[in-house]
Amino acid sequence: MAPGSLADVLGGPLVVAPMAGGPSTPELVAAVADVGALGFLAAGYTSVDAMTSAMAAVRARTAEPFGVNVFVPGAPSADRDGLGRYLDSLRADAAAVGAELGEATWDDDAFEGKVDALVADPPAVVSFTFGCPTPEAIAALQEAGSVVAVTVTKPEEAAAAAAAGADALCVQGREAGAHRGTFDVAAPLGAEMGLFELIGAVAHVTDLPQVAAGGIMTPEQLRSALAAGAVAAQCGTAFLRCPESGAHATYKAALADSRYTTTAYTRAFSGRWARGLVNRFITDHPDAPAAYPEINNATRPLRAAAAARGDADRISLWAGEGYRMAREQPAAEIVAWLCSLAPRSRHRDQR
């Protein structure tokens, strides 16, 4: 069964980002789907069974389309000495919260099993982050009936995704919160493009539909993304404080805490560049090597113990640049507010 286009499954101009690690609950996905947004489950860091259970939970709550996001695995870190030195630097933080570091193991996040399960039971959209799957995997998902999207951070990645057969792109500007979707985990920070520059640059290499992601927090910013050529805007940080979000209470509180005044890129928590609120852990550990998911697996017990203690200085507080505008409101109200200035003609239906 061939998929439709991305426009066929968009109920409006808003996509709610997949937020791995807890925030993207079935309740959040269903709540936004029922008011015309395309919500995404985050399959990253979960088992195949947990992913399929979450999909079933969404379907029990809504008949509207939704998406699932999958992480594309990279290669194991070759810098074992650097990784070992970095882990040694974290032991005092782990001890401070009564934890021990986990094993700094590499894994593929059950990638093939998740793709197979999604082919067998396809959602409306499957998106990929941290790389582009093979043309064969993309074609199998499309044949099953899913629209396939790939997250890109530069024109070269967009061209590769288009060549592999992707249906759409999530273009992630430097303003976006959480992990950068770069294909190369070891790529240094350089001249990362802002969202609107990136939309234009990607349009020069492919005419695939673009979903704009990059710190979009207001109706005006969403409208500007559409005017720049995107078919929809993807928001994540805007929904972190809503009651349907599964973000930890300490995380939600930090977004409004005056102690945290800015965001920055860091590899400290996971070994991959990600934007979050600058807390003590980020400041104390500026030299994390590129080693994902090894560092992410090693710091997981530390982060869990810190969250249980309400220690916001030792947990990852992923957030886009506009985090101060995150609202403590029901998800449906946030969707309505964000879409309030969007052209109605972009909606799949008028609901």
C-alpha positions as CSV (number, residue, x, y, z in Angstrom):
1,M,0.0,0.0,0.0
2,A,1.6,3.2,-1.1
3,P,1.5,6.1,1.4
4,G,-0.1,9.5,0.8
5,S,1.8,12.7,1.0
6,L,2.7,14.5,4.2
7,A,-0.1,16.9,3.4
8,D,-2.5,14.0,3.5
9,V,-1.8,13.3,7.2
10,L,-1.3,16.9,8.4
11,G,-4.4,18.1,10.2
12,G,-3.0,21.6,10.4
13,P,0.3,23.5,10.3
14,L,1.7,22.0,13.6
15,V,3.8,18.9,14.4
16,V,4.5,18.1,18.0
17,A,8.0,16.8,18.2
18,P,9.1,13.4,19.4
19,M,10.8,13.9,22.8
20,A,12.6,10.8,23.9
21,G,13.1,9.9,27.5
22,G,9.6,10.5,28.8
23,P,7.9,13.7,27.6
24,S,6.2,12.3,24.6
25,T,3.4,10.2,26.2
26,P,0.5,8.6,24.4
27,E,-1.7,11.1,26.2
28,L,0.2,14.0,24.7
29,V,0.1,12.5,21.2
30,A,-3.6,11.8,21.3
31,A,-4.4,15.2,22.8
32,V,-2.7,17.1,20.1
33,A,-4.0,14.8,17.3
34,D,-7.6,15.4,18.4
35,V,-7.2,19.1,17.7
36,G,-5.5,18.9,14.4
37,A,-1.7,18.6,15.2
38,L,0.4,15.7,14.1
39,G,1.9,14.2,17.3
40,F,4.9,11.9,17.5
41,L,5.8,9.1,19.8
42,A,9.5,8.9,20.5
43,A,10.8,5.3,20.0
44,G,14.3,6.3,21.1
45,Y,15.6,4.6,24.3
46,T,12.6,2.2,24.3
47,S,12.2,-1.5,23.5
48,V,10.2,-2.7,20.5
49,D,7.5,-3.9,22.9
50,A,7.3,-0.6,24.6
51,M,7.1,1.2,21.3
52,T,4.2,-1.0,20.0
53,S,2.4,-0.7,23.4
54,A,2.6,3.1,23.2
55,M,1.2,3.0,19.7
56,A,-1.7,0.9,20.9
57,A,-2.3,3.3,23.7
58,V,-2.5,6.2,21.2
59,R,-4.9,4.3,19.0
60,A,-7.1,3.6,22.0
61,R,-7.4,7.3,22.6
62,T,-7.8,8.7,19.1
63,A,-8.4,7.6,15.5
64,E,-6.4,10.6,14.2
65,P,-3.0,10.1,12.4
66,F,0.2,10.2,14.4
67,G,3.9,9.5,13.9
68,V,6.7,7.5,15.4
69,N,10.3,8.6,15.5
70,V,13.3,6.2,15.4
71,F,17.0,6.8,16.1
72,V,19.4,5.7,13.4
73,P,22.4,4.0,15.0
74,G,26.0,5.2,14.4
75,A,29.3,3.4,14.9
76,P,30.9,2.7,18.3
77,S,33.3,5.3,19.6
78,A,36.9,4.7,18.6
79,D,38.2,6.9,21.4
80,R,38.2,4.4,24.2
81,D,40.9,6.3,26.2
82,G,39.1,9.6,26.0
83,L,35.8,7.9,26.9
84,G,37.5,6.3,30.0
85,R,38.9,9.6,31.1
86,Y,35.6,11.3,30.8
87,L,33.8,8.6,32.7
88,D,36.3,9.0,35.5
89,S,35.5,12.7,35.7
90,L,31.8,11.8,36.4
91,R,32.2,9.5,39.3
92,A,32.0,12.3,41.9
93,D,28.7,13.5,40.5
94,A,27.3,9.9,40.6
95,A,28.4,9.5,44.2
96,A,26.8,12.8,45.1
97,V,23.4,11.5,44.2
98,G,24.0,8.0,45.6
99,A,24.4,6.3,42.2
100,E,27.0,4.5,40.2
101,L,27.7,5.0,36.5
102,G,26.2,2.5,34.1
103,E,28.1,0.5,31.5
104,A,29.4,2.7,28.7
105,T,28.1,0.2,26.1
106,W,27.2,0.8,22.4
107,D,23.9,-0.4,21.1
108,D,21.8,0.1,18.0
109,D,18.6,1.0,20.0
110,A,16.9,-2.1,18.5
111,F,16.8,-0.3,15.2
112,E,16.0,-3.2,12.9
113,G,13.4,-4.6,15.3
114,K,11.6,-1.3,15.4
115,V,11.6,-0.8,11.6
116,D,10.3,-4.4,11.2
117,A,7.5,-3.7,13.8
118,L,6.6,-0.4,12.1
119,V,6.4,-2.2,8.7
120,A,4.1,-4.8,10.2
121,D,1.9,-2.2,12.0
122,P,2.4,1.2,10.2
123,P,1.6,4.6,11.7
124,A,0.8,7.5,9.4
125,V,4.4,8.8,9.5
126,V,7.7,7.3,10.5
127,S,10.6,9.8,11.0
128,F,14.3,9.2,11.6
129,T,16.9,11.1,13.5
130,F,20.7,10.8,13.7
131,G,21.0,9.6,10.1
132,C,19.1,8.3,7.1
133,P,18.0,4.7,6.8
134,T,18.7,2.6,3.7
135,P,16.6,3.0,0.6
136,E,15.3,-0.5,1.2
137,A,14.1,0.3,4.7
138,I,12.4,3.5,3.5
139,A,10.7,1.7,0.6
140,A,9.4,-1.1,3.0
141,L,7.8,1.5,5.2
142,Q,6.3,3.3,2.3
143,E,4.9,0.1,0.9
144,A,3.4,-0.6,4.3
145,G,1.6,2.8,4.1
146,S,3.8,5.2,6.1
147,V,5.1,8.6,5.0
148,V,8.8,8.6,5.7
149,A,10.6,11.8,7.0
150,V,14.3,12.3,7.9
151,T,15.7,15.0,10.2
152,V,18.4,17.1,8.6
153,T,20.6,19.9,9.8
154,K,22.3,20.9,6.6
155,P,21.7,20.8,2.8
156,E,24.1,17.8,2.3
157,E,22.0,15.7,4.7
158,A,18.8,16.8,2.9
159,A,20.3,15.7,-0.4
160,A,21.2,12.3,1.0
161,A,17.7,11.8,2.4
162,A,16.1,12.8,-0.9
163,A,18.4,10.4,-2.8
164,A,17.4,7.6,-0.4
165,G,13.7,8.1,-1.2
166,A,12.4,10.0,1.8
167,D,9.0,11.7,1.4
168,A,9.7,14.7,3.6
169,L,12.3,16.4,5.8
170,C,12.3,17.8,9.3
171,V,14.8,20.7,9.0
172,Q,16.4,21.4,12.4
173,G,17.9,24.8,12.9
174,R,20.4,25.6,15.6
175,E,17.8,27.1,17.8
176,A,16.1,23.8,18.5
177,G,16.3,22.0,21.8
178,A,17.5,18.5,22.6
179,H,19.8,16.5,20.4
180,R,21.0,17.7,17.1
181,G,19.9,15.4,14.3
182,T,23.3,15.5,12.6
183,F,24.2,12.3,10.7
184,D,27.9,12.4,11.9
185,V,28.1,12.1,15.7
186,A,31.7,13.3,15.6
187,A,31.1,16.4,13.6
188,P,32.4,19.5,15.5
189,L,30.2,22.4,16.2
190,G,30.8,25.0,13.5
191,A,28.6,27.3,11.5
192,E,25.2,25.7,12.3
193,M,22.5,27.3,10.3
194,G,19.6,29.1,11.9
195,L,16.2,27.8,10.9
196,F,15.2,30.2,8.2
197,E,18.6,30.1,6.6
198,L,18.4,26.3,6.6
199,I,14.9,26.2,5.0
200,G,16.2,28.3,2.1
201,A,19.4,26.3,1.7
202,V,17.6,22.9,1.7
203,A,15.1,24.2,-0.9
204,H,18.1,24.7,-3.2
205,V,18.9,21.0,-3.2
206,T,15.5,19.3,-3.0
207,D,11.9,20.2,-3.3
208,L,10.8,17.7,-0.6
209,P,8.3,19.1,1.9
210,Q,10.0,20.7,4.9
211,V,8.8,20.6,8.5
212,A,10.6,23.5,10.3
213,A,12.1,22.8,13.7
214,G,14.0,25.4,15.6
215,G,12.9,26.9,18.9
216,I,9.4,27.8,17.5
217,M,7.4,29.0,20.5
218,T,4.9,31.6,19.3
219,P,2.1,32.0,16.7
220,E,4.2,34.6,14.9
221,Q,7.2,32.3,14.6
222,L,5.0,29.5,13.3
223,R,3.5,31.8,10.7
224,S,7.0,32.9,9.7
225,A,8.1,29.3,9.2
226,L,5.2,28.7,6.9
227,A,5.9,32.0,5.0
228,A,9.6,30.8,4.6
229,G,8.4,27.7,2.7
230,A,7.8,25.1,5.3
231,V,4.6,23.0,5.1
232,A,4.4,22.8,8.9
233,A,6.3,23.8,12.1
234,Q,7.5,21.3,14.6
235,C,7.4,22.3,18.3
236,G,8.7,20.3,21.3
237,T,9.8,22.7,24.1
238,A,6.5,24.5,23.8
239,F,4.8,21.4,25.2
240,L,7.2,20.3,27.9
241,R,5.2,21.9,30.7
242,C,1.8,20.8,29.7
243,P,0.0,18.3,31.9
244,E,0.1,15.6,29.2
245,S,3.9,15.8,29.0
246,G,5.8,13.0,30.8
247,A,8.7,15.3,31.6
248,H,9.8,14.9,35.2
249,A,8.5,17.6,37.6
250,T,12.1,18.8,38.3
251,Y,12.6,19.3,34.6
252,K,9.3,21.2,34.2
253,A,10.1,23.4,37.2
254,A,13.6,24.2,35.8
255,L,12.1,25.7,32.6
256,A,10.6,28.5,34.7
257,D,13.4,28.7,37.3
258,S,15.2,32.0,37.3
259,R,18.5,30.3,38.1
260,Y,18.6,28.9,34.5
261,T,19.2,31.9,32.2
262,T,20.4,30.4,28.9
263,T,20.8,27.3,26.8
264,A,23.9,25.9,25.2
265,Y,25.1,22.8,23.2
266,T,26.7,20.1,25.3
267,R,27.9,16.5,24.9
268,A,28.2,16.1,28.7
269,F,25.1,13.9,29.3
270,S,25.0,11.8,26.1
271,G,28.1,12.1,24.0
272,R,26.1,13.8,21.3
273,W,25.6,17.5,20.8
274,A,22.3,18.6,22.3
275,R,20.9,22.0,23.4
276,G,19.7,22.3,27.0
277,L,19.5,24.7,30.0
278,V,23.0,25.5,31.2
279,N,23.2,23.8,34.6
280,R,26.2,22.9,36.8
281,F,26.7,19.5,35.1
282,I,27.1,21.2,31.7
283,T,29.5,23.8,33.2
284,D,31.6,21.2,35.0
285,H,32.0,18.8,32.1
286,P,32.8,20.8,28.9
287,D,35.1,18.2,27.4
288,A,32.9,15.2,26.8
289,P,34.0,13.2,23.7
290,A,31.8,12.2,20.8
291,A,30.7,8.8,22.2
292,Y,27.0,8.2,21.7
293,P,25.2,6.2,23.0
294,E,28.1,5.1,25.3
295,I,28.0,8.2,27.5
296,N,24.2,8.3,27.4
297,N,24.1,4.8,28.8
298,A,26.7,5.5,31.4
299,T,25.0,8.6,32.8
300,R,21.5,7.1,32.8
301,P,21.6,5.9,36.5
302,L,23.2,9.3,37.5
303,R,20.4,11.2,35.8
304,A,17.7,9.0,37.2
305,A,19.0,9.3,40.8
306,A,19.4,13.1,40.4
307,A,15.8,13.4,39.2
308,A,14.5,11.4,42.1
309,R,16.3,13.8,44.5
310,G,15.0,16.9,42.6
311,D,18.6,17.8,41.7
312,A,18.1,19.9,38.5
313,D,21.9,20.5,38.2
314,R,22.6,16.9,37.3
315,I,19.9,16.1,34.9
316,S,19.6,16.9,31.2
317,L,17.2,19.8,30.8
318,W,16.8,19.8,27.0
319,A,15.2,22.9,25.7
320,G,15.1,25.2,22.7
321,E,16.2,28.9,22.8
322,G,12.7,30.1,23.5
323,Y,12.1,27.9,26.6
324,R,10.9,30.7,28.8
325,M,7.7,30.9,26.8
326,A,6.8,27.3,27.5
327,R,3.2,27.3,28.9
328,E,1.8,25.3,31.8
329,Q,-1.5,24.7,29.9
330,P,-3.3,21.7,28.4
331,A,-1.8,20.6,25.1
332,A,-5.0,21.4,23.1
333,E,-4.9,25.0,24.3
334,I,-1.2,25.3,23.3
335,V,-2.0,23.9,19.8
336,A,-4.9,26.4,19.4
337,W,-2.7,29.3,20.5
338,L,0.3,28.4,18.3
339,C,-1.9,27.9,15.2
340,S,-4.0,31.1,15.8
341,L,-2.2,33.1,13.1
342,A,-1.6,30.3,10.6
343,P,-3.4,30.4,7.2
344,R,-6.4,28.2,7.4
345,S,-5.8,27.0,3.8
346,R,-2.9,24.9,5.1
347,H,-5.2,22.6,7.1
348,R,-6.1,19.2,5.8
349,D,-9.6,19.8,6.9
350,Q,-11.4,22.5,8.9
351,R,-12.2,20.3,11.9
